[in-house]
Amino acid sequence: MAETLFWLCLLLPIYAYLGYPLGLALLAWRTPRAEIPAQAPALSVSLVIAAHNEAQHIAQKLDVLLHQDYPATALEIILASDGSDDDTVRIARALGDPRVRVLDLPRVGKVEALNQAVELARHEVLVFTDADNQWSADTLRELLAPLADPQVGACGGHMLIPTRGHALSLGDQLYRHYELWLRRAESRTGCMVSADGALLALRRELFEAIPPQVNDDFFLSTCASVAGKRIAYAERARVLDQGVDEAGKQFRRRLRVTVGGLQSLAVRAELMNPLRHGRYAIALISHKLVRRLAPVLLLPLLASNLLLWDAGTFYRLSLLAQLLGYAVGLAGLLDRDGRLPKPFHLAGFLLVTLAGMAAGLWQFLRGERYALWNPQQNR
């Protein structure tokens, strides 16, 4: 019994984090790269930002959005202030640019702020972004390039952390590289499951009102999939973000993302039917469901391994490897000054991430949800 439990708890995480990506990479290698037309017709664009107390960033963000080199046939920016009690609204209105429309809302939560903003949108493409990430002048042009293919319904960009902190943000940086590599392979094989909400484009005609308590970026991405359209990865559309060094913030962020992600999957359960959605359903199950279930198997994996100590050398080495991994991770978490080598910080990041995911699954099963958001808590 212990041996069966051990192998079940070992193989599922291996599939989620190694087997699926490697199989996808092999499939991507054998898939011809899709060609994007060099001269795609320009589109009209509604840029949507939900913001809560972003006075520090909003002026610079609006300025760079207004000066993109994309020749949009029409452009508007809809800033939905979610109960901001700083100068966010005043700064945005002070620009005096008719292309900037400001919604000064009470505290309704990010999802409702986005829904109300989209109700005002008048153009062909919705582009969602955050107030605090940094665009370059060509970000919009590169992001919208895949929409030249009528089978593409949504696009996601490439998020970079150009400078890391001295501790856990190294793991955050490397994890995002892993995620972006995975999205590149999924996009090439036509089964990219979602895009990051920091840089996401969606055809306006595909938009569905976002339900409460879901991850908005995942739900918005899957509006394309529900309509039978693809999600594309626009690698050259880049935004700069910052990593998170504090273990508590990293844990809480992963917990919230996991709860919202599982709620999102419940809402979009029909997309996990391989008979209807084929390769996309398999990618969605592997990337979003199995990966979120994998962390809860680590404790029974450790417990079953303890019972198998006398079953052979392999099981002894496996147990020692697990204990060593946890010890290295704990050391990385305790090393707040960044004096230990990078593998310790990466192990610390993984330990916090897995713990947050396991706690998120537990909260989801207990029926706990998150309605409001505070972007400052992730910085």
C-alpha positions as CSV (number, residue, x, y, z in Angstrom):
1,M,0.0,0.0,0.0
2,A,2.8,2.4,1.0
3,E,4.6,1.7,-2.3
4,T,1.6,2.3,-4.4
5,L,0.9,5.6,-2.6
6,F,4.5,6.6,-3.0
7,W,4.6,6.1,-6.8
8,L,1.2,7.8,-7.3
9,C,2.3,10.8,-5.3
10,L,5.6,10.9,-7.2
11,L,4.5,10.5,-10.7
12,L,1.7,13.1,-10.8
13,P,4.1,16.0,-9.8
14,I,6.7,14.7,-12.2
15,Y,4.1,14.7,-15.0
16,A,2.8,18.2,-14.1
17,Y,6.2,19.9,-14.0
18,L,8.4,17.8,-16.3
19,G,6.5,15.2,-18.3
20,Y,3.9,17.6,-19.8
21,P,6.4,20.4,-20.6
22,L,8.8,17.9,-22.3
23,G,6.0,16.2,-24.3
24,L,4.8,19.7,-25.4
25,A,8.2,20.7,-26.4
26,L,8.6,17.7,-28.6
27,L,5.2,18.4,-30.2
28,A,6.2,22.1,-30.7
29,W,9.5,21.0,-32.3
30,R,7.5,19.0,-34.9
31,T,5.0,21.8,-35.5
32,P,5.7,24.4,-38.2
33,R,5.9,28.0,-37.0
34,A,2.8,30.0,-38.0
35,E,3.5,33.0,-40.2
36,I,2.2,36.4,-39.2
37,P,1.3,38.7,-42.1
38,A,3.9,41.5,-42.3
39,Q,1.3,44.2,-43.1
40,A,-1.8,43.6,-41.0
41,P,-4.5,46.2,-41.1
42,A,-4.6,48.4,-38.0
43,L,-7.4,47.9,-35.5
44,S,-9.2,50.2,-33.1
45,V,-8.2,49.7,-29.5
46,S,-9.7,50.1,-26.0
47,L,-7.0,49.9,-23.3
48,V,-8.5,48.9,-19.9
49,I,-6.8,49.5,-16.6
50,A,-8.3,48.6,-13.2
51,A,-6.4,50.5,-10.5
52,H,-6.5,50.8,-6.8
53,N,-4.3,53.6,-5.2
54,E,-1.8,53.8,-8.2
55,A,-1.0,57.5,-7.9
56,Q,2.7,56.6,-7.9
57,H,2.5,54.9,-11.4
58,I,-0.6,56.2,-13.2
59,A,0.9,59.3,-14.9
60,Q,3.8,57.5,-16.4
61,K,1.6,54.5,-17.5
62,L,-1.0,56.7,-19.2
63,D,1.8,58.7,-21.0
64,V,3.4,55.6,-22.5
65,L,0.1,54.2,-23.5
66,L,-0.9,57.4,-25.3
67,H,2.5,57.4,-27.2
68,Q,2.5,53.8,-28.6
69,D,3.8,53.5,-32.1
70,Y,0.9,51.4,-33.2
71,P,-1.3,53.2,-35.8
72,A,-4.6,52.4,-34.3
73,T,-7.6,53.6,-36.3
74,A,-9.0,54.8,-32.9
75,L,-7.6,54.6,-29.4
76,E,-9.2,55.1,-25.9
77,I,-7.9,54.4,-22.4
78,I,-10.5,53.5,-19.8
79,L,-9.2,53.8,-16.3
80,A,-11.4,52.1,-13.7
81,S,-10.4,53.4,-10.2
82,D,-11.5,50.7,-7.7
83,G,-12.2,52.9,-4.7
84,S,-8.8,54.7,-4.8
85,D,-8.4,57.1,-1.9
86,D,-5.1,58.7,-3.2
87,D,-4.6,61.0,-6.2
88,T,-5.0,58.3,-8.9
89,V,-8.2,59.8,-10.3
90,R,-7.1,63.4,-10.0
91,I,-3.8,62.7,-11.8
92,A,-5.5,60.9,-14.6
93,R,-8.1,63.6,-15.1
94,A,-5.5,66.3,-15.0
95,L,-4.0,65.0,-18.2
96,G,-6.9,66.5,-20.0
97,D,-6.7,64.1,-22.9
98,P,-10.0,63.2,-24.4
99,R,-8.8,59.7,-25.1
100,V,-8.5,59.0,-21.4
101,R,-11.8,58.1,-19.7
102,V,-11.9,57.8,-16.0
103,L,-14.4,55.7,-14.0
104,D,-14.3,56.8,-10.3
105,L,-15.9,53.7,-8.7
106,P,-16.5,52.8,-5.0
107,R,-14.6,49.7,-3.8
108,V,-16.2,47.0,-5.9
109,G,-13.2,44.7,-6.6
110,K,-11.1,44.3,-9.7
111,V,-13.5,42.0,-11.5
112,E,-16.4,44.4,-11.3
113,A,-14.2,47.4,-12.1
114,L,-13.1,45.6,-15.3
115,N,-16.7,44.7,-16.2
116,Q,-17.8,48.2,-15.8
117,A,-14.9,49.5,-17.8
118,V,-15.6,47.1,-20.7
119,E,-19.2,48.3,-20.8
120,L,-17.9,51.7,-22.0
121,A,-15.4,50.2,-24.5
122,R,-16.2,51.1,-28.1
123,H,-13.5,49.6,-30.2
124,E,-12.5,46.3,-31.9
125,V,-9.9,45.1,-29.5
126,L,-9.7,45.2,-25.7
127,V,-6.2,45.4,-24.2
128,F,-5.9,44.8,-20.4
129,T,-2.9,45.9,-18.5
130,D,-1.9,46.9,-15.0
131,A,-1.0,50.4,-13.8
132,D,2.5,49.5,-12.4
133,N,4.1,47.5,-15.2
134,Q,6.3,49.2,-17.7
135,W,5.7,49.2,-21.5
136,S,8.0,50.1,-24.3
137,A,6.9,52.1,-27.3
138,D,6.3,49.1,-29.5
139,T,4.5,46.9,-26.9
140,L,1.0,47.4,-28.4
141,R,2.1,46.9,-32.0
142,E,3.8,43.6,-31.1
143,L,0.9,42.4,-28.9
144,L,-1.7,42.9,-31.6
145,A,0.3,41.4,-34.4
146,P,-1.1,37.8,-34.0
147,L,-4.6,39.2,-34.4
148,A,-3.9,39.4,-38.2
149,D,-4.9,35.7,-38.1
150,P,-8.7,35.6,-37.8
151,Q,-8.4,32.3,-35.9
152,V,-6.6,34.1,-33.0
153,G,-9.0,35.5,-30.5
154,A,-6.7,36.6,-27.7
155,C,-3.0,37.4,-27.3
156,G,-0.6,37.5,-24.3
157,G,2.7,39.3,-24.0
158,H,6.0,38.5,-22.4
159,M,6.6,39.7,-18.8
160,L,10.1,40.3,-17.7
161,I,11.7,40.9,-14.3
162,P,14.8,42.8,-15.4
163,T,16.4,43.1,-11.9
164,R,15.9,40.7,-9.1
165,G,16.1,41.3,-5.4
166,H,18.5,39.4,-3.2
167,A,16.3,36.5,-2.1
168,L,13.1,34.9,-3.3
169,S,12.6,37.1,-6.4
170,L,15.3,35.1,-8.0
171,G,12.9,32.1,-7.9
172,D,10.1,34.3,-9.1
173,Q,12.2,35.4,-12.1
174,L,13.2,31.9,-13.0
175,Y,9.7,30.6,-12.6
176,R,8.4,33.2,-15.0
177,H,11.1,32.1,-17.5
178,Y,9.8,28.6,-17.2
179,E,6.1,29.7,-17.6
180,L,7.0,31.8,-20.7
181,W,8.9,28.9,-22.2
182,L,5.8,26.7,-21.6
183,R,3.5,29.3,-23.2
184,R,5.7,29.6,-26.2
185,A,5.4,25.8,-26.8
186,E,1.7,25.9,-26.1
187,S,1.2,28.8,-28.5
188,R,3.1,27.1,-31.3
189,T,1.0,23.9,-30.9
190,G,-2.3,25.9,-30.8
191,C,-3.1,25.0,-27.2
192,M,-2.0,28.0,-25.1
193,V,-4.3,27.9,-22.1
194,S,-4.2,31.5,-20.9
195,A,-2.3,34.8,-20.9
196,D,-1.1,37.1,-18.1
197,G,-3.5,39.9,-17.2
198,A,-0.6,42.4,-17.2
199,L,-0.6,42.3,-21.0
200,L,-3.6,40.7,-22.6
201,A,-5.6,41.5,-25.8
202,L,-9.0,40.1,-26.6
203,R,-11.4,40.7,-29.5
204,R,-14.2,42.8,-28.2
205,E,-16.9,40.6,-29.8
206,L,-15.6,37.6,-27.7
207,F,-15.8,39.3,-24.3
208,E,-18.0,37.8,-21.6
209,A,-18.7,39.5,-18.3
210,I,-16.2,38.2,-15.7
211,P,-17.9,36.2,-12.9
212,P,-17.0,37.2,-9.3
213,Q,-14.1,35.4,-7.5
214,V,-12.3,34.1,-10.5
215,N,-8.8,35.0,-11.9
216,D,-9.7,37.6,-14.4
217,D,-6.8,37.0,-16.7
218,F,-7.6,33.3,-17.1
219,F,-11.3,33.9,-17.6
220,L,-10.7,36.6,-20.2
221,S,-8.2,34.4,-22.1
222,T,-10.6,31.6,-22.3
223,C,-13.3,33.8,-23.8
224,A,-11.4,33.0,-27.0
225,S,-11.2,29.3,-26.4
226,V,-15.0,29.1,-25.7
227,A,-15.6,30.7,-29.1
228,G,-13.3,28.2,-30.8
229,K,-10.5,30.7,-31.3
230,R,-6.8,30.3,-30.3
231,I,-4.8,32.2,-27.7
232,A,-1.4,33.4,-29.1
233,Y,1.8,34.3,-27.4
234,A,3.3,37.5,-28.6
235,E,6.9,37.1,-27.4
236,R,8.2,40.5,-28.6
237,A,5.4,42.3,-26.8
238,R,7.2,42.9,-23.5
239,V,6.4,44.5,-20.1
240,L,8.7,44.9,-17.1
241,D,7.5,43.9,-13.7
242,Q,9.1,43.4,-10.3
243,G,9.8,40.3,-8.3
244,V,8.7,39.7,-4.7
245,D,11.4,39.0,-2.1
246,E,9.2,38.6,1.0
247,A,8.1,35.0,1.8
248,G,4.8,36.2,3.4
249,K,3.8,38.1,0.3
250,Q,4.9,35.3,-2.0
251,F,2.8,32.8,0.0
252,R,-0.3,35.0,0.1
253,R,-0.1,35.7,-3.6
254,R,0.2,32.1,-4.5
255,L,-2.7,31.2,-2.2
256,R,-5.0,33.8,-3.8
257,V,-4.0,32.8,-7.3
258,T,-4.6,29.1,-6.5
259,V,-8.1,29.8,-5.0
260,G,-9.1,32.0,-7.9
261,G,-7.6,29.6,-10.4
262,L,-9.5,26.6,-9.2
263,Q,-12.7,28.7,-9.1
264,S,-12.0,29.7,-12.7
265,L,-11.6,26.1,-13.7
266,A,-14.9,25.3,-12.1
267,V,-16.6,28.1,-14.1
268,R,-14.9,26.9,-17.3
269,A,-15.3,23.2,-16.7
270,E,-16.6,22.5,-20.2
271,L,-13.2,23.4,-21.6
272,M,-11.7,20.4,-19.9
273,N,-13.6,17.9,-22.2
274,P,-11.0,16.4,-24.6
275,L,-13.8,15.1,-26.8
276,R,-14.9,18.7,-27.6
277,H,-11.7,20.7,-27.2
278,G,-9.1,18.2,-28.0
279,R,-5.5,19.2,-27.4
280,Y,-6.5,22.4,-25.6
281,A,-8.5,20.4,-23.0
282,I,-5.4,18.2,-22.3
283,A,-3.2,21.3,-22.0
284,L,-5.7,23.0,-19.6
285,I,-6.0,19.9,-17.4
286,S,-2.2,19.4,-17.3
287,H,-1.2,23.1,-16.9
288,K,-3.9,24.4,-14.7
289,L,-5.5,21.5,-12.8
290,V,-2.9,18.8,-12.3
291,R,-0.2,21.3,-11.3
292,R,-2.5,22.8,-8.6
293,L,-3.2,19.3,-7.2
294,A,0.4,18.2,-7.2
295,P,1.6,20.1,-4.1
296,V,-0.9,18.3,-1.8
297,L,0.8,15.0,-2.7
298,L,4.1,16.0,-1.2
299,L,3.2,15.2,2.4
300,P,1.8,11.7,1.6
301,L,4.9,11.2,-0.6
302,L,7.1,12.0,2.4
303,A,5.0,9.8,4.8
304,S,4.9,6.8,2.5
305,N,8.7,7.2,1.9
306,L,9.3,7.0,5.6
307,L,7.4,3.7,5.7
308,L,9.5,2.4,2.9
309,W,12.9,3.1,4.6
310,D,13.6,-0.6,4.8
311,A,12.3,-1.4,1.3
312,G,15.6,-0.7,-0.5
313,T,18.4,1.8,-1.3
314,F,16.2,3.7,-3.8
315,Y,13.6,4.6,-1.2
316,R,16.3,5.6,1.3
317,L,18.0,7.9,-1.2
318,S,14.6,9.3,-2.2
319,L,13.7,10.1,1.4
320,L,17.1,11.8,2.0
321,A,16.7,13.8,-1.2
322,Q,13.3,15.1,0.0
323,L,14.6,16.0,3.4
324,L,17.6,17.7,1.9
325,G,15.4,19.7,-0.5
326,Y,13.2,20.9,2.4
327,A,16.3,21.8,4.4
328,V,17.8,23.8,1.6
329,G,14.5,25.6,1.0
330,L,14.2,26.5,4.7
331,A,17.8,27.8,4.7
332,G,17.0,29.9,1.6
333,L,14.0,31.4,3.4
334,L,16.0,32.3,6.5
335,D,18.8,33.9,4.4
336,R,17.2,37.3,4.0
337,D,20.4,39.0,3.2
338,G,21.1,36.8,0.1
339,R,24.4,35.4,1.4
340,L,23.7,31.8,0.4
341,P,24.1,30.6,-3.2
342,K,21.3,31.0,-5.7
343,P,20.0,27.3,-5.4
344,F,19.0,28.0,-1.8
345,H,16.8,31.0,-2.8
346,L,15.3,29.0,-5.7
347,A,14.5,26.2,-3.3
348,G,13.0,28.7,-0.8
349,F,10.8,30.1,-3.5
350,L,9.6,26.6,-4.5
351,L,8.9,25.8,-0.9
352,V,6.8,28.9,-0.4
353,T,5.0,28.5,-3.7
354,L,4.1,24.8,-3.1
355,A,2.9,25.7,0.5
356,G,0.8,28.5,-0.9
357,M,-0.7,26.3,-3.5
358,A,-1.5,23.6,-1.0
359,A,-3.2,26.1,1.3
360,G,-5.1,27.5,-1.6
361,L,-6.5,24.1,-2.5
362,W,-7.6,23.7,1.1
363,Q,-9.3,27.1,1.2
364,F,-11.0,26.4,-2.1
365,L,-12.4,23.1,-0.9
366,R,-13.6,24.9,2.3
367,G,-15.5,27.4,0.1
368,E,-13.4,30.4,0.9
369,R,-13.0,33.0,-1.9
370,Y,-11.4,36.4,-2.5
371,A,-13.6,39.2,-3.7
372,L,-11.4,42.3,-3.3
373,W,-7.8,42.9,-4.3
374,N,-4.9,45.1,-3.2
375,P,-2.1,45.3,-5.8
376,Q,0.3,46.9,-3.2
377,Q,0.3,43.6,-1.2
378,N,2.1,41.9,-4.1
379,R,5.0,44.3,-4.2
